[in-house]
Amino acid sequence: MFPPVTPSADYLNHCRELVAVVEKQQGAIQQAADWFAQTILGGRMVHLFGSGHSRILVEEMWPRYGSFPGFNPIVELSLSFHNLVVGPNGQRQAMFLENVSGLAERILRNFDLSSHDCALVVSSSGCNVVPIEMAEQFRQRGIRVVAIISRKHSQASPSQHPAGKKLQDFADLVLDTGAPAGDAMVKLEGLETPVSPGSTVGGCLLVNSIKAEVALRLLRAGSPPKVLTAGAVIGTQKATELFESAYDEHARRLAKLYERIGSRDEV
């Protein structure tokens, strides 16, 4: 007789299914990497946005070990500052603001965007207003948008957008984390609702697959990326030099996004 499957083993089995879902999207991953590398080689940036827990994937892309400059993480604390839960800066406010129309435009008003940029917008449901309008605003500026959603979760969820649109409606390319409707993947006998979400796992598989492909393209183009690397791998001095040079490059790229703020409104 086989031993009963433990909840942790069940979760890991579901994670293997997420790997399989991501593996089937190699064509889309390659396309996203082509676009992102083109933007970075052109001296511009790939804008990253995710509200709620989708912020995790923004920070997974940059800056952390194994990542490199060329990405602009747009993180709004009012939409993603979770640890207080209740009281000031609590979850109720964040979930409310996530569906306030017009906030995306106010966020992007801070940047001088270019059609040479790219964007990655993450939302598991693809149904909240701010990430939808972020993608819409990017598209209006001629910026290619890659969306990461859970297709099953999005299909099961009603859009909060006034016109019923979803994130994928404003994306040039859509990637699927493979997470189920509701995100949680483990069902326990006696508990009505499942536990242990999967969208972060699937999303991290996607963004790191893209990251690896972008790095290869930059290398082949003669512009090897400055990869944040641990001292345990290359020694403390070399690691420090890489961090400093990578942060400097990020600053130089970011400065371009502020050079002409407001000038287009004045014309």
C-alpha positions, 0 to 999 in steps of 0.5 A, a space after each residue: 500500500 502506498 503511503 498517503 500523499 502529504 500536503 507538501 508533496 501535493 504542493 510540489 507535484 502541482 509545482 511540477 505541473 507549473 514547470 510544464 506549463 512554462 516549458 510549453 511557452 518557449 516561443 513566447 519567452 523567446 519573443 519577450 526576450 527579443 523585445 527586452 534585449 532590443 530595448 536595453 541595447 538601445 539604452 532604454 529600459 523595460 518598465 516592470 509593474 505589478 500591484 498587490 503580491 505581483 510586486 514580488 515578480 517585479 523585484 525578482 526581475 531586478 535588482 537581486 542576485 543573478 539580475 542586471 540593469 535595464 529594468 525599471 521596477 515601478 513599485 507603488 507602496 500604496 498598492 503593495 505594502 502588505 505587512 501591516 495588514 490592518 490600520 494605516 497602510 492596510 490591505 483594505 486600502 491597497 485593495 481599494 486603490 488597486 481599482 481606482 481608475 486614473 491612478 496608472 496615468 498619475 504613476 506614469 506621469 513621472 516618466 518620460 517614456 519612449 516607444 523604444 521602451 518595453 513593459 512587463 505588467 503582472 496581474 494574476 487575475 488580469 482584472 484589477 483596474 490599475 494594472 489594466 490601465 498601466 498596460 493601456 497607458 503603455 500601449 497608447 505611447 507605442 510601448 510593447 507590453 508583455 503581460 503575465 497572468 494566470 489564464 485559468 484565474 483570469 477566465 474565472 474572475 470578473 473584470 473590475 475595468 469599467 469597459 470589462 477589459 482585462 490585462 491581456 486585452 492591452 498586451 502584445 504578448 501574454 504569458 501564463 503562470 499556470 496557477 489555477 483559479 483562486 491561485 491556491 493549489 492544495 486541498 485538505 480534507 475538512 477545510 473548505 478552501 484550498 491553501 498554498 498559491 502557485 502564481 509566484 512560482 510560475 511567475 518566477 519561472 517565467 521572469 527568470 527564463 526571460 532574464 536568462 534569454 535576455 542575458 544571452 542576447 546582450 552577450 551575443 551583441 557584445 554588451 555583456 550585462 553587469 550581473 549582480 553576483 555574490 562574493 561567495 562566487 567571485 570574491 568580495 572585491 569583484 562582487 562589490 565592483 559589479 554592484 557599484 557599476 550595475 547601480 551606476 548603469 541603472 542610474 544613468 538609464 533612469 536619468 533618461 526617464 526624467 530628462 524631459 519631464 513635462 516638456 511634451 505637455 508644454 509643446 
